[in-house]
Amino acid sequence: MGRLLKWISIFFFICCVALVVYAYIGPYFGVSFDPVRTLTQEPVILNES
């Protein structure tokens, strides 16, 4: 059981490091992490009675 926990923790650590490296290196390969912005306007009617 101890060996299994050790391998799972090593795998988790490697995945976290890979995710951080991908976040820093991704924009150099054309991956964009910026959200797409669109302007949305919706009319609001006040005191409708």
HELIX and SHEET records of a PDB file:
HELIX    1   1 GLY A    2  ILE A   25  1                                  24    
HELIX    2   2 GLY A   26  PHE A   29  5                                   4    
END                                                                             
